[in-house]
Amino acid sequence: PVSAPAWPEQISGFSYSPFRLGESPQKGQYPTDDEMRQDLEQLSKLTDSIRIYTVEGTQADIPRLAEEFGLRVTLGIWISPDLERNEREIQRAIEIANSSRSVVRVVVGNEALFREEITPEALIVLLDRVRAAVKVPVTTSEQWHIWEKYPQLAKHVDLIAAHVLPYWEKIPVDQAVTWTLDRYWDVVRAFPGKRVLLAEVGWPSDGERRAAAKTGQDKQALYLRQFLPLA
């Protein structure tokens, strides 16, 4: 046994994917509203905020269901090389953002620049379009170093949504909390006057070792228990 801080009573937000065993977006198998309602009821006991990544399939129902539990939603628009799909996502997300009381911000793209599936110039066009169409803050979500690589993005977003994931950058867990906060402050200094949101942070409970970064439920619990009170 090792000592660690207790879990906070409330966590500021969860990234939420609703798929269960046997369901697959690749096969068009989406969770039912009842399944997602069960998830949201559980989450509402731990947080008042969730982030979703797309409005494809039944996931478009999540903002409406979230209203039942007083949850705020960061609404994601999935951006890929499929321009037709992108257009469907954008139109649907704008409609949802303008009609749902739960949506508090919109995120156009998730690591699309990191995956090199869109150019910064093309993403800026989409950001400007969505910002003009909705009343809530709009941003894109990328790993912290991608924001530093493309600082021109900051002029086209209302806040910086950064991913800081020490496991993927091979940081050992005993250094990971300090490393995460250092990267956060790097981004804050790089974009003075912009609010910075840690849109993804965490540690995996299982998976392959990455150099000095080991996975495990114990390491996940230690990282989160140490990080969340500081956050």
Secondary structure as GFF3:
##gff-version 3
##sequence-region A 1 231
A	DSSP	beta_strand	14	15	.	.	.	ID=ss1
A	DSSP	three_ten_helix	25	27	.	.	.	ID=ss2
A	DSSP	alpha_helix	33	44	.	.	.	ID=ss3
A	DSSP	beta_strand	49	51	.	.	.	ID=ss4
A	DSSP	three_ten_helix	57	61	.	.	.	ID=ss5
A	DSSP	alpha_helix	62	67	.	.	.	ID=ss6
A	DSSP	beta_strand	72	77	.	.	.	ID=ss7
A	DSSP	alpha_helix	83	99	.	.	.	ID=ss8
A	DSSP	beta_strand	103	110	.	.	.	ID=ss9
A	DSSP	alpha_helix	120	133	.	.	.	ID=ss10
A	DSSP	beta_strand	138	143	.	.	.	ID=ss11
A	DSSP	alpha_helix	144	149	.	.	.	ID=ss12
A	DSSP	three_ten_helix	151	156	.	.	.	ID=ss13
A	DSSP	beta_strand	160	163	.	.	.	ID=ss14
A	DSSP	three_ten_helix	166	169	.	.	.	ID=ss15
A	DSSP	alpha_helix	173	190	.	.	.	ID=ss16
A	DSSP	beta_strand	196	200	.	.	.	ID=ss17
A	DSSP	alpha_helix	217	230	.	.	.	ID=ss18
###
